[in-house]
Amino acid sequence: MARTNPPTTDRQSFLANLRQSGLIAPDQMAKVASRLPQAQTAQAVAKVLVEGGLLTRFQAELLLAGKTSGFFLGQYRILDYLGRGGMGRVFKAEHQTMNRVVAVKVLASHLMKTPKAQQMFQREVRAAARLVHPNIVTAYDANQIGDRYYLVMEYVDGPNLEELVRHRGQLPVGVACDFIRQAANGLQYAHELGMVHRDIKPANLLVQRPQNNAPNTYCVVKILDFGLARLQSWGPNGKPADGQSIMAVENTVLGTPDFLSPEQARNLHAVDIRSDLYSLGCTLYFLLTGRVPFPGGTTLEKLLRHSTTDPTPVEQLRPDVSPPVASILRKMMAKRPEQRFQSPSELAATLAPYAVQGPTQVPPQGGPHQSGAATATGGSTGWATAGNQGNQGNEDEWAIGTLPVNVSTTPLSITGLPSMRMQKKIMDEQKRRMQLAIGVAIGLVTAVACLFMYLILR
């Protein structure tokens, strides 16, 4: 859902909101006000301030809507709203002392209610801070203000792979292989430190575009949200979710069903790096075909198909995919972990001959996320993103309360995920199918044996 224009406010009220917000220093405010013609409307004043670089469009929209607070989080000045996912809201911000632009993820309050969850947050962010690699989004800081917990990350000025495919369509085979190869390099580094991501999907792979679209440079893929996936694996009572499921709270499951490995659907805590490689295979399938491996159906049906059904062969949907690349993809998405690549480095080395050689340029092709100068009202905030948008939550779940509530959502984000009862249905259905297959096999063997005995005794 697109943003709507903010309520109309008069020039005087807008300037009063601006003074109270603290976004512009009092001495600077006096100079700015003196240069603004009295006849201008609030919207025109906001546009002038945005074009002059004194406000961002996001800040101007909130001021026009009558907001005067929520523009600061500790040392960070909020510049823009980037998205919302299952773990919280993400903002573009600037450290006021260092003048460094960052992405700030403010965690949903329901994830941090218990002392156990808070301890886990501290442990996981310390682990994430160890991950310093070109293909992983760097975690700079983690802190809390009151009951608000937030993580400060490297700001990536580019789309995530889900957005890229949604707006550009299928990627060239060499580009898709290169992006997945880069992600595998990041996973290998994390794997050597004993970490598993558990939520690899296109929306968690960001593309850092070359600055100023400089020629002869590469787009760099960066993995987002390392260390945070396990925060959703705790039940509402502060205890670990049942080991037989990956339930976080009732009616939810960790991971996106379109990219979830068969073993993760059964037990979050028993997965290893090969689960991430399966999810990376589903991501490569999406980059090459423009669709998820198992489109349509309910969440339960998707999880069942990951465990029991092969997707439509990629070469049927993309005839230009070579047999070796199709074979690599099938191995990545093997149902059994031991049949997949056993390490990300093995996958990266196998993909390298088929990855594009030389600079990778991926400019946006139209759509609502075109880059460009923003005006004070209407339009898009641009391609820049640092997190997957998605699940709509109650407003009191979020840390900063002065934000537009009518924001767009990511198409692949879902809300009605399986409860423990559904997890049991998955296992029961798998067991039923196995028993049916065994029964049919026994019946055939018995029939052949009877026929053989009949022929002998005639």
N, C-alpha and C positions, 0 to 999 in steps of 0.2 A: 504494500500500500504506500503510495507516494505521500510525501509531506504536503500539507496544505499551507496556504499563506497564513502568517500569523495574524491575530486580531489587530484591527486598526487602532493605533494610539497616536496621540498628538505629539508634536515636536517637543513641547515642554516636558511632558511626562517621560518621553524617551530619554531626554538628557538627564532628567532626575534619576531614572533607573540606571543610566550609565555612571553617574557620580557615585551612587550607592553600591554599585557592583564592585568597585575597586579595580576595574580593568584598565583604567587610565588614571595616572597620577594626577592629583589636584592641580598642580601647576601646569601640566600639559593639558588638562581639561579646560582650564581658563583660556589657553591659547586656541584650542580647537573650537570652543564655543564662539569666540570672537570672530572666527573666520567663516562661520556658517551664516548665510543669509537668513534673516528672520522669516522670510516667506516660505522657506522650504518645509515640506511635510516630514513626518518622522521617518517614513520609508526612504525619502530622498536623502535625509541626513545619514541614515544607516548605510546607504549605498556609498556615499562619499567617504565615510569612515572605513568601509571595507576596501574600497578601491585605493585608499591611502595607506592601507596596511596597518591601521590602528585597531581594527577589529577583524575577527574572522566572520564569515557568513553565519556560521553556527551561533556565535556569540550574539551577532546582530539579531538573528531570528528570536532568540530567547529574550533579549531586551525588548524587542517589539511586542513580544507576548506578555510583557509585564514582569519578567523574572529579574531579580536583583541579586541572587545568591546562587551558590553551587558552581561557581566558575573556578574554584581553587580546591585542590586536594593536597594538603601539606605544602610542599615546595613546588607543586606542579600546577601550572596554569592550564586549564582545559581549553583546547583549541577547537576540537571537533568531535562529533560522535561517529564512531566507526562501525559498531555493530553490537549484536547481542547473541549470546549462545547459552548453552545449558549451564555454564559456570558463572555467568555474569555479563556485565556490559564492558565494552572496550571504547576507550577514548584516545584521540590524539592529544598530546599535551606537551608542554615545554617546561623544563626545569628552569626556575626563575634565576638561579645563580649561574648555572653552567650554560644556559641558552641551548640546551640539547633537546631536540625534538624526540619524543618517545611515544610508545603506546602504553596506556595504563589499563590494566584489566582489573575491575572492581568486582570481587567475588560476590555471588548471590548469598544473601544472609543465611538462607536455610542450610547452606553447606558448612557454615562455621559456627553453628549454635552450641556444639558440645566441646568440652576441653579436649577430648580425643581428636576431634576433627581439627582443632586449632593446632595441636601438637603435630598432626600429620601434615598440615599446611607448612609449618616451619621446616619439617624434615624434607618434604618434597621440594620446596623452593631452594633449600640448601643443595639438594642433589642437582636441581636444574641449573644452579649457578655454576656447577662444575662443567657444564656443557658449553665449551667455547669452540665453535666450529663454523666455517663459512656456510654450511648448509643447515644450520640450526639457528632459530631466532634466539638471540642472546637475552638472558634475564639479567637486568641491571640491579634491581632493588625489589624488596618485599617489605611491607610495613602494614601498620594498622593505625587508624585514627578513630578512637572510640570503638564502635563495633563494626567499623568498615575495614575489611582486609583487602589489600590490593597488591598487584604485582606489576612492576615496571619493566617493560621489555623494549628491545630494539624496535624502532619504527620502520616498517617495510613499505616503501612507496611503490606499490604495485598490486595487482589483483591476486586473489587466490585462484587456484586452478579450476575450481568450480565456476567462479565468475567468468574466467577466461573462456571456458568451453561454452558456457551459456550464451555469451555474447559473440564469440567468434566461430563456434561450431567445432567440428573435429580438428584436432591439431595434426600438422604434418607428422608422418611416422618418425622421422629422425628427431624432430623437436620433442615429441612425446617420450621417445626412448632416452633422450638426453635429460629431460626433467626427472624421469624416474631414476636414472643413473645417479643424478645429483642427490636425490632424496635417499637413495641406498647408501651413498657415502656418509650422509649424516647419521643414518641409522647404525651404520657400522661403528662409528665413533661412540655413539651412545651404548651400543651393544658391548663394546670393550670396557665400558664403565659399569656394566651390569644393569642397564636400564632398558625397559620396554615401553613403547609409547602407548599402545592399546587403543588409539583412536586415529589411526592414519586414514585419511580421506582427502579428496581434492580440496575441501574447504580449509584443511589444516596444512596445506602446502602453498606458501606464498611465493610470488615471483618478484624479485627485486629487479626492476628495470634499470638499464644504464642511465646514469645521471645525464639529463639534457639530451637523452637519446643519442649519446655519443656513439660514433661509428667504431667498428672493430672492437666492440666490447660484448660481453656475455650477459645474458639474463641469468641470475642466480636464484635457485630454488632453496627456500628455507622452511624447515619444519617448525610448526607452531605448537605450543602447549605441551612441550615435554615436561613431565613431572606433575602435571595437573590432572591427568586422566584418572588416577587412583582416588582423587578427592571425592569422586562421585560413587565410590564403591562402599560407602558406609551408610548403614541404615539410619533412620531418624532417631533411634535410641542411642546413637553413638557407638554401636557395636558393629563389627564387620558384617557385611551381608552374608547370607547363607553361602557356604562354600560350593553348593550345588547350583548356584545361579550367579548372575552378575547384577542382581537387583541392587539399586541404590536406595530408592524409596518405593513404596507400593506403586505399581503400574508404571515403573520406569526401568530402563535397562541401560547399562553403560555401553556406548558405542553406537554407531549408525548402522542399522540393519543392511543397508545397501553395500556396506564395505566390511562387514563383520566376519571373522573367520569362524569356521564350524566349531572349533574348540573353545573359542571365547564365548560363544552363545551358551556353552554348558558350564564354564567355570572361568571367571575372570582371573582368578589368582593362580591358575595352573598354566597360563600361556607363557610362551617365550618369544624370542625375536622372530621366529618363523610365522607367528600369528601376524606380526606387522608386515611381513613379506606377502602374506595372502592379501591383506588389506591394500598393500601397494599394488598388487596385481589387479585387484578390482579397480583401483585408481587408473592404472594404465589402460584397462579396458574402457573406462569412461573417457579418457583423453582421446583414444583412437576411434571410438564409435559415437561419442556424444550421448551415450545412455549408460545406465547402470547395468550390471550383469543380469539382474533379475527384475526387470521393470514390472510395475503393476502388482496387484495382490496386497494382502494385509502384511503387517510386520511378521506375524507368525509364519505365513506362507513364505516370505522372503528367507527367514532363518532356516526353514526346512529345506528350501531349494539350495541354499549354500551347503547344506550337509549331504544332499542326496541327488542333486541334478547338476548337469553341466550347462553352462550358459550357451547361447547361440555362438558358434565359432566366429571369432573375430574376422576371419577372412571372408565369411559370407556377408558381413556388414561393411567391410573395407577390403575390396579385392586387391588394393595396392599394398596391403600388409604382406610381407614376404613370409614364406614358410618358416624360416628360422625365428623371426619375431613372434609369429603365432605360437611356435613351440615353446619359446621362453615364457610367454604369457600363460599358457596352459600349465607349465611347471610351477609358476608362481601361485596359481590358483588351484593346485592339487588339493583334494579334500583332506588327505593325511599329511601332517607336518613333515614326516620323514621322506615324502615324495617331492617336496619342494626344494628350492635352494636352501642350503643349510646356514648360510650367512649372507648379510647384505653385500659384503665385499665380493663374494662369489657371483652374486647377481649383477653387481656393477661391472665386473670384468666381462661377463657374458654379454651385457647390453652394449658395451663400449663400441664394438665394430658397427653397430646399427644406429648409434646416436649421431646427430648432426655434428659435423666437424666445422669449427669456426664460430664466429659471433652469432648469437641467437637474438633476433629482434622480434618482439611480439607486441606490436602496437594494437590498441583496442580498435575494433570495427564497429563504431556506432553503439547504439543502445544507451540506456540511462546512466551508464558509468563512464562516459567520456571524460577525459581529463580536460582541464581548461579553467580559466578564471571564473570564480564564483561571484554571483551578485548577492545583494543583501536579501533578496526574497526569491523564493521559487527555485526549481532546478535541482541538480544533483550535487553531492559533495565530492564527486570525483572517484577515481579508481582506488585511491589509497585505502588500505585495509590492514588490520592487524588481528583479525579474529573472525570466526564464522558467526554470521547473524543467525537468528533462529528463534527457539522456543519462547513464546510469549509468556511472561510470568506476571504475578501481581506486582503492582507498583511498589509496594512496601518491601519487596525482596531486594531492591536495588539500592546501591549506596548513595547515588546522587539523584536528588528528586526533582531537579529543574530541567528535565529533558523532554523533548517531544516524545509522545507516546505512539504516534502514528508513523512508525518507521517500517521500511521494507524488510521482508524476511527472506532467508535463503531457501530456495525451492526444495533442497534435499533435507532440510531440517524437519524433524518429526516430533510429535508429542505423545501419541498414544502407544507407548512401548510396552512390551510384555511384562506382566507381573509374574510372581513365582508360579501361579497356576498355569500360565501360558508356558513357562519353562518346562513344567511337568508334562504339558501336552506335547511339546516338542519331543521330549524323551520318549513318551508313550507312543507317539506316532512313529518315531524311528524304530522303536522296539517292535511295534505291530508290523511294520514293513519288513523288518528282518525276519520275524517269525513267519510271515507269509512267504517270503522268498525261500526260507528253509523248508517250509511245508511243501511248496511246489517242487523243490529239488528232491525231497524225500519221495514225493508221489511219483515223480518221473523215474527215479531209480527203482522204486518198487515195481512200477509198470514194466520197465525193461527187464527186470529180474524175472517177473512172472511170465513175460513173453518168452524169455530165454528158456525157462524151465518147461514151458508148454511145448516149445519146439523140440527139446531134448526128449521129452517123455512121449511124444506122439508115436 
